[in-house]
């Protein structure tokens, strides 16, 4: 969500299509190269099998369109 309603935070939703959990501890979420500072996921962050992870914060995404990379 690059352009949330006033007062709401940006967010990125990740989906794990695998049949086992994925540990994302230390992975980073960032926009396109040269964009905002990457956000490092804290230790213990995982996505359960066929589950979702919602990361809510200000990423600095462009409101007209941007790239998100993990």
Number of C-alpha atoms within 10 A of each C-alpha: 15 19 15 11 9 6 6 12 15 17 17 15 10 13 13 16 14 12 10 12 14 16 13 16 13 13 14 14 16 19 19 13 11 7 14 13 13 17 17 14 15 12 11 10 14 17 20 17 14 13 16 14 14 11 16 13 12 14 22 16 20 13 10 7 10 12 12 14 10 12
